């Protein structure tokens, strides 16, 4: 059976800590009707995925879940069971690489929590209401704009130096 193509490909984006607790959760689909169902899904997902290392894919409750871990932080992109896995992996890689660029490759729970405002911007720029908006982490990070005081002087553009 051939399904109608849809732009709405992402059901949710999650970032969990090493205990399976929510750091960031954005749900774009009504299949998780309330906070209790969302937390139950997150708990089941973490139990199923926490033992593996690296980027993986799994099916859970009729959803395709792609995930990646970094020290004590787990990144998840969830789509429908019939969704193209390559699209979900592309979204996951863009999310992870963008966060890594913003955090200067120090993707740990403490630095994620310290920069939560920027991480929320990454998630919002990546996906709008379930529609994947960007796959290029460099373009995504440039749209967010990091604080110029955080950028070393040698890496700032001329415009940033003039405004400084």
Buried (B, 14 or more C-beta within 10 A) or exposed (E): EEEEEEEBBBBBBBBBBBEBEBBBBBBBBEBBEEEEEBBEBBBEBBEBBBEEEEBEEBEBBEBBBBBBBBEBBBBBBBBBEEBEEEBBBBBBBBBBBBBBBBBEEEBBBEBBEEBEEBBEBBBEBBBEEBEBBBEEBEEBBEEBEBEBEEBEEEEBEEEBEEEE
